[in-house]
Amino acid sequence: MSASLRFRGLDELRAALKALPRDLTADAAREIDTAGRDTAAAIADAYPIGKTGRLRGGVSVRRLTTGPYAARTQVRSDAPYANAYESGTTIRTTRAGHNRGRVTAHPTAIPVLIRVRARLQETLIAIVKQAGLVIRG
């Protein structure tokens, strides 16, 4: 007695499984790029205009190349005093001892990043679920 088992569509399944990481990465990269642009715009809008506009104008976003199955976007500020604005400073003095005061912290970027990252995580989970994968934990 002989038995045989035949699978139909196995080649298509194999091809779909091979394409899955690339497809998921492309979908995720689009969402990560959007989140980066949204983050930069929200931070810039939250910063004061100031005398020079450098704090607002210094916010930029760029996509970083990380590999075939990864996506990364960087949001940064080129304003030299962005960190002092965000984190504040202690009392500063010149070398001659002249008091320059302290800068009060104005946490702006971190609250925006927390909100956008939470939305992005939900979106990425939805992309993975839409592909038919199960997320546990």
The first five atom37 places (N, CA, C, CB, O) and aatype in JSON, in Angstrom:
{
  "aatype": [12, 15, 0, 15, 10, 1, 13, 1, 7, 10, 3, 6, 10, 1, 0, 0, 10, 11, 0, 10, 14, 1, 3, 10, 16, 0, 3, 0, 0, 1, 6, 9, 3, 16, 0, 7, 1, 3, 16, 0, 0, 0, 9, 0, 3, 0, 18, 14, 9, 7, 11, 16, 7, 1, 10, 1, 7, 7, 19, 15, 19, 1, 1, 10, 16, 16, 7, 14, 18, 0, 0, 1, 16, 5, 19, 1, 15, 3, 0, 14, 18, 0, 2, 0, 18, 6, 15, 7, 16, 16, 9, 1, 16, 16, 1, 0, 7, 8, 2, 1, 7, 1, 19, 16, 0, 8, 14, 16, 0, 9, 14, 19, 10, 9, 1, 19, 1, 0, 1, 10, 5, 6, 16, 10, 9, 0, 9, 19, 11, 5, 0, 7, 10, 19, 9, 1, 7],
  "atom_mask": [
    [1, 1, 1, 1, 1],
    [1, 1, 1, 1, 1],
    [1, 1, 1, 1, 1],
    [1, 1, 1, 1, 1],
    [1, 1, 1, 1, 1],
    [1, 1, 1, 1, 1],
    [1, 1, 1, 1, 1],
    [1, 1, 1, 1, 1],
    [1, 1, 1, 0, 1],
    [1, 1, 1, 1, 1],
    [1, 1, 1, 1, 1],
    [1, 1, 1, 1, 1],
    [1, 1, 1, 1, 1],
    [1, 1, 1, 1, 1],
    [1, 1, 1, 1, 1],
    [1, 1, 1, 1, 1],
    [1, 1, 1, 1, 1],
    [1, 1, 1, 1, 1],
    [1, 1, 1, 1, 1],
    [1, 1, 1, 1, 1],
    [1, 1, 1, 1, 1],
    [1, 1, 1, 1, 1],
    [1, 1, 1, 1, 1],
    [1, 1, 1, 1, 1],
    [1, 1, 1, 1, 1],
    [1, 1, 1, 1, 1],
    [1, 1, 1, 1, 1],
    [1, 1, 1, 1, 1],
    [1, 1, 1, 1, 1],
    [1, 1, 1, 1, 1],
    [1, 1, 1, 1, 1],
    [1, 1, 1, 1, 1],
    [1, 1, 1, 1, 1],
    [1, 1, 1, 1, 1],
    [1, 1, 1, 1, 1],
    [1, 1, 1, 0, 1],
    [1, 1, 1, 1, 1],
    [1, 1, 1, 1, 1],
    [1, 1, 1, 1, 1],
    [1, 1, 1, 1, 1],
    [1, 1, 1, 1, 1],
    [1, 1, 1, 1, 1],
    [1, 1, 1, 1, 1],
    [1, 1, 1, 1, 1],
    [1, 1, 1, 1, 1],
    [1, 1, 1, 1, 1],
    [1, 1, 1, 1, 1],
    [1, 1, 1, 1, 1],
    [1, 1, 1, 1, 1],
    [1, 1, 1, 0, 1],
    [1, 1, 1, 1, 1],
    [1, 1, 1, 1, 1],
    [1, 1, 1, 0, 1],
    [1, 1, 1, 1, 1],
    [1, 1, 1, 1, 1],
    [1, 1, 1, 1, 1],
    [1, 1, 1, 0, 1],
    [1, 1, 1, 0, 1],
    [1, 1, 1, 1, 1],
    [1, 1, 1, 1, 1],
    [1, 1, 1, 1, 1],
    [1, 1, 1, 1, 1],
    [1, 1, 1, 1, 1],
    [1, 1, 1, 1, 1],
    [1, 1, 1, 1, 1],
    [1, 1, 1, 1, 1],
    [1, 1, 1, 0, 1],
    [1, 1, 1, 1, 1],
    [1, 1, 1, 1, 1],
    [1, 1, 1, 1, 1],
    [1, 1, 1, 1, 1],
    [1, 1, 1, 1, 1],
    [1, 1, 1, 1, 1],
    [1, 1, 1, 1, 1],
    [1, 1, 1, 1, 1],
    [1, 1, 1, 1, 1],
    [1, 1, 1, 1, 1],
    [1, 1, 1, 1, 1],
    [1, 1, 1, 1, 1],
    [1, 1, 1, 1, 1],
    [1, 1, 1, 1, 1],
    [1, 1, 1, 1, 1],
    [1, 1, 1, 1, 1],
    [1, 1, 1, 1, 1],
    [1, 1, 1, 1, 1],
    [1, 1, 1, 1, 1],
    [1, 1, 1, 1, 1],
    [1, 1, 1, 0, 1],
    [1, 1, 1, 1, 1],
    [1, 1, 1, 1, 1],
    [1, 1, 1, 1, 1],
    [1, 1, 1, 1, 1],
    [1, 1, 1, 1, 1],
    [1, 1, 1, 1, 1],
    [1, 1, 1, 1, 1],
    [1, 1, 1, 1, 1],
    [1, 1, 1, 0, 1],
    [1, 1, 1, 1, 1],
    [1, 1, 1, 1, 1],
    [1, 1, 1, 1, 1],
    [1, 1, 1, 0, 1],
    [1, 1, 1, 1, 1],
    [1, 1, 1, 1, 1],
    [1, 1, 1, 1, 1],
    [1, 1, 1, 1, 1],
    [1, 1, 1, 1, 1],
    [1, 1, 1, 1, 1],
    [1, 1, 1, 1, 1],
    [1, 1, 1, 1, 1],
    [1, 1, 1, 1, 1],
    [1, 1, 1, 1, 1],
    [1, 1, 1, 1, 1],
    [1, 1, 1, 1, 1],
    [1, 1, 1, 1, 1],
    [1, 1, 1, 1, 1],
    [1, 1, 1, 1, 1],
    [1, 1, 1, 1, 1],
    [1, 1, 1, 1, 1],
    [1, 1, 1, 1, 1],
    [1, 1, 1, 1, 1],
    [1, 1, 1, 1, 1],
    [1, 1, 1, 1, 1],
    [1, 1, 1, 1, 1],
    [1, 1, 1, 1, 1],
    [1, 1, 1, 1, 1],
    [1, 1, 1, 1, 1],
    [1, 1, 1, 1, 1],
    [1, 1, 1, 1, 1],
    [1, 1, 1, 1, 1],
    [1, 1, 1, 1, 1],
    [1, 1, 1, 1, 1],
    [1, 1, 1, 0, 1],
    [1, 1, 1, 1, 1],
    [1, 1, 1, 1, 1],
    [1, 1, 1, 1, 1],
    [1, 1, 1, 1, 1],
    [1, 1, 1, 0, 1]
  ],
  "atom_positions": [
    [[0.84, -1.17, 0.0], [0.0, 0.0, 0.0], [0.89, 1.24, 0.0], [-0.96, -0.01, 1.22], [1.81, 1.35, 0.81]],
    [[0.62, 2.16, -0.9], [1.4, 3.4, -0.94], [0.47, 4.58, -0.68], [2.12, 3.56, -2.31], [-0.71, 4.58, -1.04]],
    [[1.05, 5.56, -0.06], [0.28, 6.78, 0.24], [1.03, 7.96, -0.34], [0.06, 6.96, 1.78], [2.26, 7.97, -0.41]],
    [[0.29, 8.94, -0.74], [0.93, 10.16, -1.25], [0.18, 11.37, -0.71], [0.96, 10.17, -2.81], [-1.01, 11.33, -0.4]],
    [[0.93, 12.41, -0.61], [0.37, 13.67, -0.11], [0.82, 14.77, -1.06], [0.83, 13.97, 1.37], [2.0, 14.89, -1.37]],
    [[-0.11, 15.53, -1.52], [0.21, 16.59, -2.48], [-0.29, 17.92, -1.93], [-0.42, 16.29, -3.88], [-1.44, 18.05, -1.52]],
    [[0.6, 18.91, -1.93], [0.25, 20.26, -1.49], [0.08, 21.13, -2.73], [1.33, 20.84, -0.53], [0.95, 21.17, -3.6]],
    [[-1.01, 21.82, -2.78], [-1.21, 22.78, -3.87], [-0.92, 24.17, -3.33], [-2.68, 22.69, -4.45], [-1.31, 24.52, -2.22]],
    [[-0.22, 24.93, -4.12], [0.07, 26.3, -3.72], [1.3, 26.44, -2.84], [0.0, 0.0, 0.0], [1.55, 27.51, -2.3]],
    [[2.07, 25.36, -2.69], [3.24, 25.42, -1.82], [4.29, 26.4, -2.35], [3.86, 24.03, -1.68], [4.92, 27.12, -1.58]],
    [[4.46, 26.44, -3.66], [5.42, 27.39, -4.25], [4.98, 28.82, -3.99], [5.58, 27.14, -5.76], [5.81, 29.69, -3.72]],
    [[3.68, 29.07, -4.09], [3.16, 30.41, -3.83], [3.34, 30.78, -2.36], [1.67, 30.49, -4.23], [3.69, 31.91, -2.04]],
    [[3.1, 29.8, -1.47], [3.29, 30.05, -0.03], [4.74, 30.36, 0.27], [2.82, 28.84, 0.79], [5.05, 31.29, 1.02]],
    [[5.63, 29.59, -0.3], [7.06, 29.81, -0.08], [7.47, 31.21, -0.56], [7.9, 28.72, -0.83], [8.2, 31.91, 0.13]],
    [[6.99, 31.61, -1.72], [7.3, 32.94, -2.26], [6.72, 34.04, -1.36], [6.76, 33.08, -3.69], [7.37, 35.06, -1.12]],
    [[5.51, 33.82, -0.88], [4.88, 34.82, 0.01], [5.63, 34.94, 1.32], [3.41, 34.45, 0.28], [5.81, 36.05, 1.83]],
    [[6.09, 33.82, 1.87], [6.85, 33.86, 3.12], [8.2, 34.56, 2.93], [7.07, 32.44, 3.67], [8.66, 35.27, 3.82]],
    [[8.83, 34.35, 1.78], [10.1, 35.03, 1.51], [9.9, 36.54, 1.37], [10.75, 34.47, 0.25], [10.77, 37.31, 1.78]],
    [[8.78, 36.95, 0.79], [8.52, 38.38, 0.56], [8.01, 39.09, 1.8], [7.52, 38.55, -0.57], [8.03, 40.32, 1.86]],
    [[7.54, 38.34, 2.79], [6.91, 38.95, 3.97], [7.8, 39.96, 4.68], [6.51, 37.87, 4.94], [7.35, 41.07, 4.93]],
    [[9.06, 39.63, 5.03], [9.89, 40.64, 5.72], [10.08, 41.91, 4.9], [11.24, 40.05, 6.06], [10.03, 43.02, 5.45]],
    [[10.3, 41.76, 3.6], [10.51, 42.93, 2.74], [9.24, 43.78, 2.68], [10.92, 42.49, 1.32], [9.31, 45.01, 2.74]],
    [[8.09, 43.13, 2.55], [6.82, 43.87, 2.49], [6.52, 44.57, 3.8], [5.68, 42.92, 2.12], [6.1, 45.72, 3.82]],
    [[6.73, 43.86, 4.91], [6.49, 44.47, 6.22], [7.42, 45.65, 6.46], [6.67, 43.43, 7.34], [7.01, 46.68, 7.0]],
    [[8.68, 45.5, 6.05], [9.65, 46.59, 6.21], [9.23, 47.81, 5.4], [11.06, 46.14, 5.8], [9.34, 48.94, 5.88]],
    [[8.77, 47.6, 4.19], [8.35, 48.73, 3.34], [7.16, 49.45, 3.96], [8.0, 48.25, 1.92], [7.12, 50.68, 3.99]],
    [[6.18, 48.68, 4.44], [5.01, 49.29, 5.09], [5.41, 50.04, 6.35], [3.96, 48.23, 5.42], [4.97, 51.17, 6.59]],
    [[6.26, 49.41, 7.16], [6.71, 50.04, 8.41], [7.53, 51.29, 8.12], [7.54, 49.05, 9.25], [7.39, 52.3, 8.82]],
    [[8.38, 51.24, 7.11], [9.23, 52.39, 6.78], [8.39, 53.6, 6.41], [10.18, 52.05, 5.63], [8.71, 54.73, 6.8]],
    [[7.31, 53.38, 5.67], [6.42, 54.5, 5.33], [5.82, 55.12, 6.6], [5.28, 54.04, 4.39], [5.77, 56.34, 6.73]],
    [[5.38, 54.29, 7.51], [4.79, 54.79, 8.76], [5.83, 55.48, 9.63], [4.14, 53.65, 9.54], [5.53, 56.49, 10.27]],
    [[7.04, 54.94, 9.66], [8.11, 55.55, 10.46], [8.5, 56.9, 9.89], [9.33, 54.62, 10.53], [8.75, 57.84, 10.64]],
    [[8.56, 57.0, 8.57], [8.85, 58.3, 7.93], [7.77, 59.32, 8.27], [8.96, 58.14, 6.39], [8.07, 60.47, 8.58]],
    [[6.52, 58.89, 8.21], [5.41, 59.79, 8.54], [5.49, 60.22, 10.0], [4.06, 59.1, 8.27], [5.29, 61.39, 10.31]],
    [[5.79, 59.28, 10.88], [5.92, 59.62, 12.31], [7.06, 60.6, 12.53], [6.15, 58.35, 13.15], [6.94, 61.5, 13.36]],
    [[8.15, 60.44, 11.8], [9.27, 61.37, 11.92], [8.89, 62.78, 11.49], [0.0, 0.0, 0.0], [9.22, 63.75, 12.16]],
    [[8.2, 62.87, 10.36], [7.76, 64.2, 9.89], [6.76, 64.82, 10.86], [7.13, 64.09, 8.48], [6.84, 66.02, 11.15]],
    [[5.82, 64.01, 11.37], [4.84, 64.5, 12.34], [5.53, 64.99, 13.62], [3.82, 63.41, 12.68], [5.16, 66.02, 14.18]],
    [[6.52, 64.24, 14.06], [7.26, 64.62, 15.27], [7.98, 65.94, 15.07], [8.26, 63.52, 15.66], [7.89, 66.83, 15.91]],
    [[8.7, 66.06, 13.97], [9.45, 67.29, 13.7], [8.51, 68.49, 13.62], [10.25, 67.17, 12.4], [8.81, 69.55, 14.17]],
    [[7.38, 68.33, 12.95], [6.42, 69.44, 12.82], [5.83, 69.81, 14.18], [5.29, 69.06, 11.84], [5.69, 71.0, 14.48]],
    [[5.49, 68.82, 14.99], [4.89, 69.11, 16.3], [5.89, 69.79, 17.23], [4.37, 67.82, 16.95], [5.53, 70.7, 17.98]],
    [[7.14, 69.34, 17.19], [8.17, 69.98, 18.04], [8.41, 71.41, 17.58], [9.5, 69.17, 17.99], [8.45, 72.33, 18.39]],
    [[8.57, 71.6, 16.28], [8.8, 72.96, 15.75], [7.64, 73.88, 16.1], [9.01, 72.92, 14.22], [7.85, 75.03, 16.47]],
    [[6.4, 73.38, 15.98], [5.24, 74.2, 16.32], [5.2, 74.55, 17.8], [3.95, 73.48, 15.93], [4.71, 75.61, 18.18]],
    [[5.7, 73.66, 18.64], [5.66, 73.89, 20.09], [6.76, 74.84, 20.56], [5.78, 72.57, 20.83], [6.64, 75.47, 21.61]],
    [[7.84, 74.94, 19.79], [8.93, 75.85, 20.17], [8.49, 77.3, 19.95], [10.22, 75.54, 19.36], [7.72, 77.58, 19.04]],
    [[8.98, 78.22, 20.79], [8.67, 79.63, 20.56], [9.41, 80.14, 19.32], [9.05, 80.49, 21.8], [10.44, 79.59, 18.92]],
    [[8.88, 81.2, 18.73], [9.53, 81.77, 17.54], [10.85, 82.42, 17.94], [8.6, 82.8, 16.85], [11.85, 82.26, 17.25]],
    [[10.86, 83.15, 19.03], [12.09, 83.78, 19.5], [12.58, 84.88, 18.59], [0.0, 0.0, 0.0], [11.92, 85.22, 17.61]],
    [[13.74, 85.42, 18.93], [14.3, 86.53, 18.16], [14.84, 86.09, 16.8], [15.41, 87.2, 18.94], [14.69, 86.79, 15.8]],
    [[15.46, 84.9, 16.78], [16.12, 84.47, 15.55], [15.33, 83.38, 14.8], [17.5, 83.96, 15.86], [15.53, 83.21, 13.6]],
    [[14.47, 82.67, 15.48], [13.74, 81.58, 14.86], [14.55, 80.31, 14.69], [0.0, 0.0, 0.0], [14.1, 79.35, 14.07]],
    [[15.79, 80.3, 15.25], [16.67, 79.13, 15.07], [16.17, 77.9, 15.81], [18.06, 79.46, 15.53], [16.4, 76.78, 15.36]],
    [[15.49, 78.09, 16.95], [15.0, 76.94, 17.69], [13.96, 76.19, 16.86], [14.4, 77.38, 19.05], [14.02, 74.97, 16.73]],
    [[13.02, 76.93, 16.31], [12.01, 76.31, 15.43], [12.62, 75.85, 14.12], [10.86, 77.29, 15.15], [12.38, 74.73, 13.66]],
    [[13.4, 76.71, 13.52], [13.97, 76.42, 12.21], [15.02, 75.33, 12.23], [0.0, 0.0, 0.0], [15.33, 74.75, 11.19]],
    [[15.58, 75.04, 13.39], [16.63, 74.04, 13.47], [16.13, 72.61, 13.54], [0.0, 0.0, 0.0], [16.93, 71.67, 13.47]],
    [[14.83, 72.42, 13.68], [14.28, 71.06, 13.77], [14.26, 70.44, 12.38], [12.85, 71.06, 14.41], [13.72, 71.01, 11.43]],
    [[14.85, 69.25, 12.28], [14.88, 68.57, 10.98], [14.64, 67.08, 11.18], [16.24, 68.81, 10.26], [14.74, 66.56, 12.29]],
    [[14.33, 66.42, 10.09], [14.09, 64.97, 10.12], [14.82, 64.36, 8.93], [12.55, 64.63, 10.08], [14.85, 64.92, 7.84]],
    [[15.42, 63.19, 9.17], [16.06, 62.48, 8.07], [15.93, 60.99, 8.27], [17.54, 62.88, 7.95], [15.9, 60.49, 9.4]],
    [[15.84, 60.29, 7.18], [15.75, 58.83, 7.21], [17.16, 58.27, 7.22], [14.93, 58.27, 5.99], [18.01, 58.68, 6.42]],
    [[17.4, 57.34, 8.11], [18.71, 56.72, 8.22], [18.67, 55.34, 7.57], [19.16, 56.62, 9.7], [17.7, 54.61, 7.72]],
    [[19.72, 54.99, 6.86], [19.82, 53.68, 6.25], [20.33, 52.71, 7.3], [20.75, 53.7, 5.0], [21.4, 52.9, 7.87]],
    [[19.55, 51.65, 7.54], [19.93, 50.72, 8.6], [20.0, 49.28, 8.12], [18.95, 50.81, 9.74], [20.48, 48.43, 8.86]],
    [[19.55, 48.98, 6.94], [19.6, 47.61, 6.44], [18.32, 47.26, 5.71], [0.0, 0.0, 0.0], [17.38, 48.05, 5.68]],
    [[18.29, 46.06, 5.12], [17.13, 45.69, 4.31], [15.86, 45.42, 5.11], [17.47, 44.48, 3.5], [14.76, 45.5, 4.56]],
    [[15.99, 45.11, 6.39], [14.81, 44.77, 7.18], [14.66, 45.68, 8.39], [14.88, 43.33, 7.62], [14.21, 45.24, 9.45]],
    [[15.03, 46.93, 8.23], [14.92, 47.89, 9.32], [14.62, 49.27, 8.75], [16.23, 47.93, 10.17], [14.91, 49.55, 7.58]],
    [[14.03, 50.1, 9.57], [13.73, 51.48, 9.16], [13.98, 52.38, 10.36], [12.26, 51.63, 8.63], [13.65, 52.01, 11.49]],
    [[14.54, 53.54, 10.12], [14.86, 54.45, 11.22], [14.81, 55.89, 10.7], [16.25, 54.13, 11.83], [15.3, 56.2, 9.62]],
    [[14.21, 56.73, 11.51], [14.14, 58.15, 11.2], [14.68, 58.92, 12.38], [12.68, 58.58, 10.86], [14.41, 58.59, 13.53]],
    [[15.45, 59.94, 12.1], [16.05, 60.76, 13.16], [15.47, 62.17, 13.11], [17.6, 60.81, 13.03], [15.44, 62.81, 12.06]],
    [[15.0, 62.64, 14.26], [14.53, 64.01, 14.41], [15.53, 64.71, 15.32], [13.05, 64.09, 14.99], [15.84, 64.21, 16.41]],
    [[16.02, 65.84, 14.89], [17.02, 66.55, 15.7], [16.88, 68.06, 15.52], [18.45, 66.1, 15.32], [16.21, 68.54, 14.61]],
    [[17.53, 68.77, 16.41], [17.56, 70.22, 16.3], [19.0, 70.67, 16.17], [16.87, 70.89, 17.52], [19.87, 70.24, 16.93]],
    [[19.25, 71.53, 15.21], [20.59, 72.06, 15.0], [20.82, 73.36, 15.77], [20.83, 72.29, 13.52], [21.92, 73.92, 15.73]],
    [[19.81, 73.82, 16.48], [19.98, 75.03, 17.28], [20.96, 74.72, 18.42], [18.61, 75.56, 17.84], [20.76, 73.74, 19.14]],
    [[22.0, 75.54, 18.59], [23.01, 75.23, 19.6], [22.48, 75.26, 21.04], [24.15, 76.2, 19.48], [23.11, 74.7, 21.94]],
    [[21.36, 75.88, 21.26], [20.82, 76.01, 22.62], [19.57, 75.15, 22.83], [20.5, 77.46, 22.92], [18.86, 75.33, 23.82]],
    [[19.29, 74.24, 21.92], [18.1, 73.39, 22.03], [18.14, 72.56, 23.31], [17.97, 72.48, 20.82], [17.13, 72.43, 23.99]],
    [[19.3, 71.99, 23.63], [19.4, 71.17, 24.84], [19.19, 72.03, 26.09], [20.77, 70.46, 24.9], [18.53, 71.59, 27.03]],
    [[19.73, 73.23, 26.11], [19.54, 74.12, 27.26], [18.07, 74.5, 27.39], [20.41, 75.39, 27.13], [17.55, 74.59, 28.5]],
    [[17.39, 74.72, 26.27], [15.97, 75.06, 26.3], [15.16, 73.88, 26.84], [15.47, 75.45, 24.89], [14.29, 74.06, 27.69]],
    [[15.45, 72.68, 26.36], [14.71, 71.48, 26.77], [14.99, 71.09, 28.21], [15.06, 70.33, 25.85], [14.06, 70.82, 28.97]],
    [[16.25, 71.06, 28.6], [16.65, 70.52, 29.9], [16.92, 71.57, 30.97], [17.87, 69.69, 29.74], [16.93, 71.26, 32.16]],
    [[17.12, 72.8, 30.55], [17.46, 73.84, 31.51], [18.94, 73.78, 31.87], [0.0, 0.0, 0.0], [19.66, 72.87, 31.46]],
    [[19.38, 74.76, 32.62], [20.79, 74.8, 33.06], [20.85, 75.23, 34.52], [21.63, 75.77, 32.17], [19.86, 75.71, 35.08]],
    [[22.0, 75.06, 35.09], [22.25, 75.64, 36.41], [22.7, 77.08, 36.18], [23.34, 74.81, 37.22], [22.8, 77.53, 35.04]],
    [[22.98, 77.79, 37.24], [23.45, 79.17, 37.09], [24.79, 79.13, 36.36], [23.59, 79.88, 38.49], [25.7, 78.39, 36.73]],
    [[24.9, 79.95, 35.33], [26.11, 79.98, 34.5], [26.87, 81.26, 34.75], [25.76, 79.85, 33.0], [26.28, 82.31, 35.01]],
    [[28.18, 81.17, 34.67], [29.03, 82.36, 34.81], [30.08, 82.33, 33.7], [29.7, 82.41, 36.22], [30.43, 81.28, 33.18]],
    [[30.57, 83.51, 33.37], [31.65, 83.59, 32.4], [32.96, 83.29, 33.11], [31.7, 84.99, 31.71], [32.99, 83.16, 34.34]],
    [[34.04, 83.18, 32.36], [35.36, 82.95, 32.98], [35.74, 84.1, 33.91], [36.44, 82.79, 31.9], [36.45, 83.9, 34.89]],
    [[35.26, 85.27, 33.6], [35.55, 86.43, 34.43], [34.66, 86.48, 35.67], [35.38, 87.71, 33.63], [34.82, 87.36, 36.52]],
    [[33.71, 85.54, 35.77], [32.86, 85.48, 36.95], [31.53, 86.21, 36.82], [0.0, 0.0, 0.0], [30.79, 86.31, 37.8]],
    [[31.22, 86.72, 35.64], [29.96, 87.43, 35.45], [28.79, 86.43, 35.38], [30.01, 88.29, 34.16], [28.86, 85.42, 34.69]],
    [[27.74, 86.75, 36.11], [26.58, 85.87, 36.19], [25.77, 85.96, 34.9], [25.7, 86.23, 37.41], [25.42, 87.06, 34.45]],
    [[25.49, 84.82, 34.32], [24.65, 84.76, 33.12], [23.3, 84.11, 33.41], [25.38, 83.99, 32.01], [22.5, 83.89, 32.5]],
    [[23.06, 83.8, 34.68], [21.77, 83.26, 35.08], [21.61, 81.79, 34.71], [0.0, 0.0, 0.0], [22.56, 81.12, 34.3]],
    [[20.4, 81.33, 34.87], [20.11, 79.94, 34.51], [18.95, 79.93, 33.52], [19.77, 79.07, 35.77], [18.16, 80.86, 33.46]],
    [[18.87, 78.88, 32.77], [17.78, 78.7, 31.81], [16.8, 77.71, 32.42], [18.32, 78.21, 30.42], [17.18, 76.62, 32.84]],
    [[15.53, 78.1, 32.47], [14.49, 77.22, 32.97], [14.18, 76.16, 31.92], [13.21, 78.03, 33.34], [14.11, 76.45, 30.73]],
    [[13.99, 74.93, 32.38], [13.68, 73.83, 31.46], [12.29, 74.01, 30.85], [13.77, 72.48, 32.18], [11.34, 74.39, 31.53]],
    [[12.19, 73.72, 29.57], [10.92, 73.73, 28.83], [10.81, 72.4, 28.08], [10.83, 74.96, 27.84], [11.0, 72.37, 26.87]],
    [[10.5, 71.3, 28.78], [10.43, 70.0, 28.1], [9.4, 70.03, 26.98], [10.09, 68.88, 29.11], [8.2, 70.1, 27.23]],
    [[9.86, 69.98, 25.76], [8.99, 70.08, 24.6], [9.08, 68.82, 23.74], [9.35, 71.31, 23.76], [8.05, 68.23, 23.4]],
    [[10.27, 68.41, 23.41], [10.45, 67.29, 22.48], [10.03, 65.96, 23.09], [11.9, 67.21, 22.04], [9.35, 65.17, 22.43]],
    [[10.41, 65.69, 24.31], [10.12, 64.38, 24.92], [8.62, 64.1, 25.0], [10.73, 64.3, 26.32], [8.21, 63.0, 24.61]],
    [[7.79, 65.02, 25.47], [6.35, 64.73, 25.47], [5.8, 64.44, 24.07], [5.59, 65.9, 26.08], [4.95, 63.56, 23.9]],
    [[6.29, 65.17, 23.07], [5.84, 64.92, 21.69], [6.3, 63.54, 21.24], [6.4, 66.02, 20.72], [5.53, 62.79, 20.65]],
    [[7.55, 63.2, 21.53], [8.09, 61.89, 21.14], [7.3, 60.75, 21.78], [9.56, 61.78, 21.52], [7.03, 59.74, 21.13]],
    [[6.94, 60.91, 23.04], [6.18, 59.87, 23.73], [4.83, 59.65, 23.05], [5.97, 60.24, 25.22], [4.43, 58.51, 22.82]],
    [[4.15, 60.73, 22.72], [2.83, 60.61, 22.06], [2.95, 59.98, 20.68], [2.17, 61.98, 21.94], [2.19, 59.07, 20.35]],
    [[3.89, 60.46, 19.88], [4.03, 59.95, 18.52], [4.5, 58.5, 18.53], [5.02, 60.83, 17.72], [4.03, 57.69, 17.74]],
    [[5.41, 58.17, 19.44], [5.91, 56.79, 19.52], [4.79, 55.82, 19.89], [7.05, 56.7, 20.53], [4.74, 54.71, 19.37]],
    [[3.9, 56.23, 20.79], [2.77, 55.36, 21.17], [1.86, 55.11, 19.98], [1.97, 55.99, 22.33], [1.42, 53.99, 19.76]],
    [[1.56, 56.17, 19.22], [0.73, 56.01, 18.02], [1.43, 55.13, 16.98], [0.39, 57.39, 17.4], [0.8, 54.29, 16.34]],
    [[2.73, 55.32, 16.82], [3.5, 54.54, 15.85], [3.5, 53.06, 16.24], [4.95, 55.07, 15.76], [3.36, 52.19, 15.39]],
    [[3.65, 52.78, 17.51], [3.65, 51.39, 17.97], [2.31, 50.72, 17.64], [3.92, 51.31, 19.49], [2.29, 49.58, 17.17]],
    [[1.22, 51.41, 17.88], [-0.1, 50.86, 17.53], [-0.22, 50.61, 16.03], [-1.21, 51.82, 17.99], [-0.76, 49.59, 15.61]],
    [[0.3, 51.53, 15.24], [0.24, 51.38, 13.78], [1.09, 50.2, 13.32], [0.72, 52.66, 13.1], [0.66, 49.43, 12.46]],
    [[2.29, 50.04, 13.88], [3.16, 48.93, 13.49], [2.56, 47.59, 13.89], [4.55, 49.1, 14.12], [2.67, 46.61, 13.15]],
    [[1.92, 47.54, 15.05], [1.25, 46.31, 15.46], [0.13, 45.98, 14.49], [0.68, 46.45, 16.9], [-0.05, 44.81, 14.13]],
    [[-0.61, 46.98, 14.05], [-1.69, 46.75, 13.09], [-1.14, 46.23, 11.75], [-2.49, 48.05, 12.86], [-1.77, 45.38, 11.12]],
    [[0.0, 46.73, 11.32], [0.61, 46.25, 10.08], [0.97, 44.78, 10.19], [1.87, 47.08, 9.74], [0.71, 43.99, 9.27]],
    [[1.56, 44.41, 11.31], [1.95, 43.01, 11.52], [0.71, 42.11, 11.59], [2.79, 42.87, 12.82], [0.7, 41.02, 11.01]],
    [[-0.32, 42.57, 12.29], [-1.56, 41.77, 12.38], [-2.24, 41.64, 11.02], [-2.54, 42.41, 13.37], [-2.77, 40.58, 10.68]],
    [[-2.21, 42.72, 10.25], [-2.83, 42.69, 8.92], [-2.13, 41.68, 8.02], [-2.78, 44.08, 8.28], [-2.75, 41.12, 7.11]],
    [[-0.85, 41.44, 8.27], [-0.11, 40.46, 7.48], [-0.45, 39.03, 7.92], [1.4, 40.7, 7.6], [0.03, 38.06, 7.33]],
    [[-1.28, 38.9, 8.96], [-1.7, 37.58, 9.39], [-0.87, 37.01, 10.52], [0.0, 0.0, 0.0], [-1.06, 35.85, 10.89]],
    [[0.04, 37.79, 11.06], [0.87, 37.31, 12.18], [0.16, 37.57, 13.49], [2.26, 37.98, 12.17], [-0.65, 38.49, 13.61]],
    [[0.46, 36.76, 14.47], [-0.16, 36.88, 15.79], [0.87, 37.46, 16.74], [-0.68, 35.49, 16.31], [2.03, 37.03, 16.78]],
    [[0.44, 38.45, 17.51], [1.31, 39.09, 18.49], [0.84, 38.67, 19.88], [1.3, 40.67, 18.34], [-0.34, 38.8, 20.21]],
    [[1.76, 38.18, 20.67], [1.44, 37.78, 22.04], [2.37, 38.48, 23.0], [1.53, 36.25, 22.22], [3.51, 38.8, 22.66]],
    [[1.86, 38.71, 24.2], [2.71, 39.26, 25.25], [2.57, 40.71, 25.47], [0.0, 0.0, 0.0], [3.25, 41.27, 26.33]]
  ]
}
